[in-house]
Amino acid sequence: MALTTRRRALTTLGAAFAGSVALPAAEAPAGEQRHHPRPLWRAHAHNDYEHPRPLLDALDHRFGSVEADIFLVGGQLLVAHDPEDLDPSRTLESLYLDPLTARVRAHRGSVYRGHRGPFQLLVDIKTEGASTYLELDRRLRRYRHLFTTCANGRVLPGPVTAVVSGDRAARAPLEAQRVRRAFYDGRLTDLGGPARSSLIPLISDNWTLHFTWRGVGAFPAAERRKLRDIVGTAHARGRRVRFWATPDQPGPARDALWGELAAAGVDHLNTDDLAGLESFLDAYRPR
């Protein structure tokens, strides 16, 4: 999705403000007072950085997961969807790491005050995976108290869990580390593999490559069984599940598909429509 000039200006201004101003401990961040306090851990903000206020808009809608695409450019990790959108002021630190640090400090150790569940930062690598991951690792080490850590196979929970997706060459240097502050985003082909959940806690895949149903008409019984088998297998191995490329236009098809995903126990529902998914999850009642 191309960014408009107006959105770019608003995003840059919001990110600069968030990255330079630490929130006072006694002051609630924007939106906290007007929303129900329960975090929506299932809500995943796909291409979060394309909203007017990256991260902050998702937090105002109580999302439990956001996605940031990164490019390694001149030693900096820049956040954008496409190379033509790169802006030196839109760094991973200014849009995500610094605001999350301020938020956790303000909330005495958690992203959502009074809720200790880990917030997920899904980092989608758009440039060569190994070199970009090694630079990402250097940045995460500067925020060591913010992130869940894996030390010699033991997971030590933190307020934020970083999961690396995108270019698959990132896996080798990540997997080789004895101590790391990031985890790997697997695919359905990894579900039966030998890697433990301490390396691959999340299984993500393209919905359209595995299912024909798009929310119109009845969900085929065989596909419903397949979906529930995938989720059951993942959960039995300590992994969460997310699908991308699901319908995201408001309407009954999207609601029907979200309903089936939620009923099957899918852990993250993918959307660009923050308010739409928030409303859906607030109204959703298990069948």
C-alpha positions in Angstrom: 0.0 0.0 0.0 1.6 3.3 -1.0 1.8 6.0 1.6 0.3 9.4 0.8 2.4 12.5 1.4 0.0 13.6 4.2 0.2 10.2 5.9 4.0 10.3 5.7 4.1 13.7 7.3 1.8 12.7 10.1 3.7 9.5 10.7 7.1 11.1 10.8 5.8 13.8 13.2 4.2 11.3 15.5 7.2 9.0 15.5 9.6 11.8 16.2 7.4 12.9 19.2 7.1 9.4 20.5 10.8 8.6 20.2 12.0 11.8 21.9 9.5 12.2 24.8 9.4 9.6 27.6 6.0 9.2 29.2 5.8 10.2 32.8 5.1 7.3 35.1 1.9 8.9 36.5 0.5 9.8 33.1 -1.7 7.3 31.1 -0.7 7.1 27.4 -3.2 8.4 24.8 -6.3 6.4 24.5 -5.9 4.3 27.7 -8.7 6.1 29.5 -11.3 5.9 26.7 -10.9 2.2 25.9 -11.6 -0.9 27.9 -8.3 -1.9 29.6 -8.3 -5.5 28.5 -5.6 -6.0 25.9 -6.6 -7.8 22.7 -3.7 -10.3 22.6 -5.1 -11.9 19.4 -5.1 -8.6 17.4 -2.1 -8.3 15.0 -1.5 -5.0 13.2 -0.3 -6.0 9.8 1.9 -3.3 8.2 1.4 -1.3 11.4 3.9 1.5 10.3 1.4 2.6 7.6 -1.0 4.0 10.1 -0.7 7.7 10.9 0.9 7.0 14.3 2.9 3.7 14.1 2.6 1.6 17.2 0.6 4.2 19.1 -2.6 3.7 17.0 -2.4 -0.1 17.6 -1.8 0.5 21.3 -4.9 2.8 21.4 -6.9 -0.1 20.0 -5.4 -2.5 22.5 -3.5 -4.7 20.0 -1.2 -7.4 21.3 1.0 -7.6 18.2 2.4 -5.2 15.6 4.4 -5.8 12.4 7.3 -3.6 11.2 9.1 -4.2 7.9 12.8 -3.2 8.0 15.5 -2.4 5.5 19.2 -2.3 6.3 20.4 0.9 4.7 23.7 2.5 5.5 23.9 0.8 8.9 20.4 2.0 9.9 17.3 -0.1 10.2 14.6 1.8 8.3 10.9 1.0 8.5 8.9 0.9 5.2 6.9 -1.4 3.0 8.8 -0.6 -0.2 12.3 0.8 -1.0 10.7 4.0 -2.5 9.1 4.8 0.9 12.4 4.8 2.8 12.9 7.8 5.1 16.0 8.2 7.3 13.9 9.5 10.1 11.7 6.4 10.2 14.0 4.0 12.1 13.1 1.0 14.1 14.2 2.8 17.2 12.2 6.0 16.7 9.0 4.2 15.6 9.0 1.2 17.9 11.9 0.6 20.3 12.0 4.0 22.0 8.2 4.4 22.3 7.9 0.8 23.7 10.7 1.5 26.2 8.8 4.7 27.4 5.6 2.8 27.6 7.0 -0.1 29.7 8.8 2.4 32.0 5.5 4.3 32.5 3.6 1.1 33.2 6.3 -0.3 35.6 7.3 -3.2 33.5 4.5 -4.0 31.0 3.1 -2.6 27.8 -0.4 -2.6 29.2 -0.7 -1.5 32.8 -1.7 -4.4 35.0 -1.3 -7.0 32.2 1.9 -9.0 32.1 1.3 -10.9 28.8 4.1 -10.3 26.3 3.5 -7.8 23.5 4.7 -9.2 20.2 6.9 -7.1 17.8 7.0 -9.0 14.5 10.0 -7.7 12.5 9.8 -8.5 8.8 13.2 -8.4 7.2 13.1 -7.0 3.6 16.9 -6.9 2.9 19.4 -9.8 3.0 18.4 -11.7 6.0 21.7 -12.7 7.7 23.3 -9.2 7.7 20.1 -7.5 8.6 19.4 -9.8 11.5 22.9 -9.3 12.9 22.3 -5.5 12.9 18.9 -6.0 14.4 20.5 -8.1 17.1 22.9 -5.3 17.9 20.0 -2.9 18.3 18.0 -5.3 20.5 20.9 -5.7 22.9 20.7 -2.0 23.6 17.2 -2.6 24.8 17.9 -5.8 26.7 15.5 -5.2 29.5 12.6 -4.7 27.1 12.8 -8.0 25.3 12.1 -11.7 26.0 15.4 -13.5 26.0 16.4 -17.0 25.2 19.6 -18.1 27.0 20.9 -21.6 26.2 17.4 -22.8 25.3 15.7 -21.2 28.4 13.2 -18.5 27.7 13.1 -15.6 30.1 9.9 -13.6 29.5 10.1 -9.8 29.0 7.5 -7.1 28.3 8.0 -7.4 24.5 8.8 -10.5 22.4 10.6 -9.9 19.1 9.9 -12.4 16.4 11.9 -12.3 13.1 10.1 -12.9 9.8 10.8 -12.1 6.2 14.1 -13.1 4.4 14.8 -16.7 5.5 18.6 -16.2 5.6 18.1 -14.7 9.1 17.4 -18.1 10.6 21.0 -19.4 10.5 22.7 -16.6 12.6 19.7 -16.4 14.9 19.7 -20.2 15.5 23.4 -20.2 16.2 23.3 -17.8 19.1 23.5 -19.1 22.6 21.9 -15.9 23.9 19.4 -13.9 21.8 16.6 -11.4 22.1 14.6 -12.6 19.1 12.7 -15.6 17.9 11.9 -17.0 14.5 8.6 -16.9 12.6 8.1 -20.4 11.2 5.9 -21.7 8.3 3.6 -24.7 8.2 6.5 -26.7 6.9 8.2 -26.1 10.2 5.3 -27.5 12.3 6.6 -31.1 12.2 10.2 -30.2 12.3 12.8 -30.7 15.1 13.1 -27.0 16.1 11.7 -26.2 19.5 9.3 -23.5 20.4 12.2 -21.7 22.1 13.4 -21.0 18.6 10.1 -21.0 16.6 7.2 -19.9 18.9 5.1 -18.7 16.0 3.9 -20.4 12.8 2.7 -18.0 10.1 1.5 -18.8 6.6 -0.4 -17.5 3.6 -4.1 -18.5 4.0 -4.7 -18.6 0.3 -2.0 -21.3 -0.2 -3.7 -23.7 2.1 -7.4 -22.9 2.1 -9.9 -22.2 -0.7 -12.6 -20.6 1.5 -12.7 -16.8 1.6 -15.6 -16.3 4.0 -18.4 -16.6 1.5 -20.8 -19.5 2.0 -20.2 -22.4 4.3 -16.7 -23.2 5.5 -16.0 -26.7 3.9 -15.9 -29.3 6.6 -12.6 -30.7 5.4 -11.0 -27.3 5.6 -12.4 -26.7 9.0 -10.9 -29.9 10.2 -7.6 -29.0 8.6 -7.5 -25.7 10.3 -8.2 -27.2 13.7 -5.6 -29.9 13.2 -3.0 -27.2 12.4 -3.9 -25.2 15.5 -4.0 -28.3 17.7 -0.6 -29.5 16.5 0.9 -26.1 17.0 -0.5 -25.6 20.5 0.6 -29.1 21.5 4.2 -28.0 20.6 4.0 -24.7 22.4 3.5 -22.6 19.3 1.1 -19.9 18.2 -0.5 -19.6 14.8 -1.1 -16.7 12.4 -2.3 -16.5 8.8 -1.9 -13.6 6.5 -3.7 -12.8 3.2 -7.1 -13.3 4.8 -10.0 -11.1 3.7 -9.6 -7.6 5.2 -12.5 -5.6 3.6 -15.3 -4.8 6.1 -18.3 -7.1 5.6 -19.8 -10.5 6.3 -17.0 -12.5 4.6 -14.3 -11.0 6.8 -16.4 -11.5 9.9 -17.2 -15.1 9.0 -13.6 -15.9 8.4 -12.4 -14.2 11.6 -15.1 -16.1 13.4 -13.8 -19.4 12.2 -10.2 -18.5 13.0 -11.1 -17.4 16.5 -13.3 -20.5 17.0 -10.4 -22.8 15.9 -8.0 -21.1 18.4 -5.8 -19.2 15.9 -3.7 -16.9 18.1 -3.3 -13.8 15.9 -5.9 -12.3 13.6 -4.2 -10.2 10.9 -5.6 -6.8 9.8 -4.9 -3.3 8.6 -8.3 -2.2 10.0 -7.5 -1.6 13.7 -10.9 -0.3 14.7 -12.7 -3.1 12.8 -10.8 -5.9 14.5 -11.1 -4.3 17.9 -14.9 -4.1 17.5 -15.0 -7.7 16.3 -13.0 -9.1 19.2 -15.0 -7.1 21.7 -18.2 -8.5 20.4 -16.9 -12.1 19.8 -18.3 -14.8 22.0 -17.0 -18.4 21.6 -19.6 -20.8 20.1 
